Amino acid sequence: MELRLRLHHWEGRSPDLVAAAVAGFAAGAVLMVLELLWAGAMMGEAPWRISQFVAAITMGPYSVLHAPAHVFDPTIVGVALATHYVLGISFGLVLGAVVAGYHYDDDTRVSLPVIGAIFGALLYLLNFFALTEVFPWFAEMRAWGTFGAHVVFGITAAVLYGKLAQYRQRRQDQG
């Protein structure tokens, strides 16, 4: 009986940047919806509180975090959306570099969901523990629901990146 280990090692292969950006954008949308549902249903937060947290990264905490969270403010929500999507795309690019560099995209059924889940968990730790030194208001959102949403972000981004990169490679090979 032969045992084959598929050990991955870094080869420095460039990611498909378009696939990574689209995957990060789409996974960011999924994360945003999950966070809004979690905050409203489980934490009893006003619907726009998370938008205030995210917008405060760009606009600063003083004017944004003191606004009433139950009132829709198009500026705050617009800035929050832009900030969230830029972060999603950025993290999608990082994940794409890891997936491509280690050739995890060769096996989309097993490797990508696992790598994505690990990436999402690490992203949660970065966002809600390390970066709370700079953005302390995010400490309020440390919860299992937020953790789960970030794991779903990672899985979604990784699987979508793998599928998009393979699709784009097939199209490039054909044309």
C-alpha positions as CSV (number, residue, x, y, z in Angstrom):
1,M,0.0,0.0,0.0
2,E,1.4,3.3,-1.1
3,L,0.8,6.5,0.8
4,R,1.1,9.7,-1.1
5,L,1.3,13.0,0.6
6,R,0.4,16.1,-1.4
7,L,2.7,18.5,0.4
8,H,2.5,22.0,-1.0
9,H,5.5,24.2,-1.1
10,W,5.9,27.8,-2.2
11,E,6.7,28.3,-5.8
12,G,6.0,32.0,-6.1
13,R,3.5,31.6,-8.9
14,S,1.5,34.8,-9.7
15,P,-2.2,34.8,-8.9
16,D,-4.9,35.6,-11.3
17,L,-5.4,39.2,-10.1
18,V,-8.8,39.6,-11.7
19,A,-10.1,36.4,-10.3
20,A,-8.7,37.3,-6.8
21,A,-10.2,40.8,-6.9
22,V,-13.7,39.5,-8.0
23,A,-13.5,36.7,-5.4
24,G,-12.7,39.2,-2.6
25,F,-15.4,41.6,-3.8
26,A,-18.1,38.9,-3.9
27,A,-17.0,37.3,-0.6
28,G,-17.0,40.8,1.0
29,A,-20.6,41.1,-0.1
30,V,-21.4,37.8,1.5
31,L,-19.6,38.8,4.7
32,M,-21.4,42.1,4.9
33,V,-24.9,40.5,4.6
34,L,-24.0,37.9,7.3
35,E,-22.7,40.6,9.6
36,L,-25.8,42.7,9.2
37,L,-28.0,39.6,9.8
38,W,-25.9,38.6,12.9
39,A,-25.9,42.1,14.4
40,G,-29.6,42.6,13.9
41,A,-30.8,39.2,14.9
42,M,-28.4,38.0,17.6
43,M,-26.8,41.1,19.0
44,G,-29.8,43.4,19.0
45,E,-27.8,46.1,17.3
46,A,-29.4,48.9,15.3
47,P,-29.2,48.2,11.6
48,W,-26.6,50.8,10.7
49,R,-24.1,50.2,13.6
50,I,-21.8,48.0,11.6
51,S,-21.8,50.6,8.8
52,Q,-20.7,53.1,11.4
53,F,-17.8,50.9,12.6
54,V,-16.6,50.3,9.0
55,A,-16.9,53.9,7.9
56,A,-15.0,55.0,11.0
57,I,-11.9,53.3,9.6
58,T,-11.9,55.9,6.8
59,M,-13.7,58.9,8.3
60,G,-12.5,58.6,11.8
61,P,-14.4,57.6,14.9
62,Y,-15.4,60.9,16.4
63,S,-18.0,62.1,13.9
64,V,-19.2,58.6,12.8
65,L,-19.5,56.5,16.0
66,H,-21.6,59.1,17.8
67,A,-24.3,59.3,15.2
68,P,-27.6,57.5,16.0
69,A,-27.2,53.9,14.7
70,H,-30.9,53.6,13.9
71,V,-30.9,56.4,11.4
72,F,-29.8,55.8,7.8
73,D,-27.0,58.1,6.8
74,P,-26.2,57.8,3.0
75,T,-22.7,59.2,3.5
76,I,-21.8,56.8,6.3
77,V,-23.3,53.8,4.5
78,G,-21.6,54.8,1.2
79,V,-18.2,55.2,2.8
80,A,-18.7,51.9,4.7
81,L,-19.5,50.1,1.5
82,A,-16.5,51.5,-0.3
83,T,-14.2,50.7,2.6
84,H,-15.6,47.2,3.0
85,Y,-15.2,46.4,-0.7
86,V,-11.7,47.8,-0.8
87,L,-10.8,45.6,2.1
88,G,-12.5,42.6,0.6
89,I,-10.7,43.0,-2.7
90,S,-7.4,43.5,-0.8
91,F,-7.9,40.3,1.2
92,G,-9.0,38.5,-1.9
93,L,-5.7,39.4,-3.5
94,V,-3.7,38.2,-0.5
95,L,-5.6,34.9,-0.5
96,G,-5.2,34.6,-4.3
97,A,-1.4,35.0,-3.8
98,V,-1.4,32.2,-1.1
99,V,-3.5,29.9,-3.2
100,A,-1.5,30.4,-6.4
101,G,1.9,30.4,-4.7
102,Y,1.2,27.1,-2.9
103,H,-0.8,25.5,-5.8
104,Y,-3.9,25.0,-3.7
105,D,-6.0,25.8,-6.7
106,D,-5.0,22.4,-8.2
107,D,-7.6,20.7,-5.9
108,T,-10.6,22.9,-5.6
109,R,-12.8,20.3,-3.8
110,V,-10.8,19.9,-0.6
111,S,-7.9,22.3,-0.4
112,L,-9.6,25.5,-1.2
113,P,-12.4,25.3,1.4
114,V,-9.9,24.3,4.1
115,I,-7.4,27.0,3.1
116,G,-10.3,29.5,2.9
117,A,-11.6,28.6,6.4
118,I,-8.1,29.0,7.9
119,F,-7.6,32.3,6.1
120,G,-11.0,33.5,7.4
121,A,-10.2,32.5,10.9
122,L,-6.8,34.3,10.7
123,L,-8.5,37.3,9.2
124,Y,-10.9,37.4,12.2
125,L,-8.0,37.3,14.6
126,L,-6.2,40.0,12.8
127,N,-9.3,42.3,12.5
128,F,-10.8,41.8,16.0
129,F,-7.7,41.3,18.1
130,A,-4.6,42.8,16.5
131,L,-6.2,45.7,14.7
132,T,-8.3,46.7,17.7
133,E,-5.2,48.4,18.9
134,V,-5.8,50.9,16.1
135,F,-9.6,50.6,15.7
136,P,-10.7,49.8,19.3
137,W,-14.4,50.1,18.5
138,F,-14.2,46.7,16.7
139,A,-13.7,44.9,20.0
140,E,-17.5,45.1,20.5
141,M,-17.9,42.7,17.6
142,R,-15.9,39.9,19.0
143,A,-18.4,37.1,18.8
144,W,-18.9,33.6,17.3
145,G,-21.2,35.0,14.7
146,T,-18.6,37.4,13.5
147,F,-16.0,34.6,13.6
148,G,-18.3,32.4,11.5
149,A,-18.9,35.1,9.0
150,H,-15.2,35.6,8.5
151,V,-14.7,31.8,8.0
152,V,-17.5,31.9,5.4
153,F,-15.7,34.9,3.8
154,G,-12.5,32.9,3.5
155,I,-14.2,29.8,2.1
156,T,-16.3,31.8,-0.4
157,A,-13.2,33.8,-1.6
158,A,-11.0,30.7,-1.9
159,V,-13.5,28.6,-3.7
160,L,-14.6,31.4,-6.0
161,Y,-11.0,32.3,-6.7
162,G,-10.2,28.7,-7.7
163,K,-13.2,28.5,-10.0
164,L,-12.7,31.9,-11.6
165,A,-8.9,31.3,-12.1
166,Q,-9.5,27.9,-13.7
167,Y,-12.3,29.3,-15.9
168,R,-10.1,32.3,-17.0
169,Q,-7.2,29.9,-17.7
170,R,-9.3,27.6,-19.9
171,R,-10.6,30.6,-21.8
172,Q,-7.0,31.9,-22.3
173,D,-5.9,28.5,-23.4
174,Q,-8.7,28.2,-26.0
175,G,-8.3,31.7,-27.4
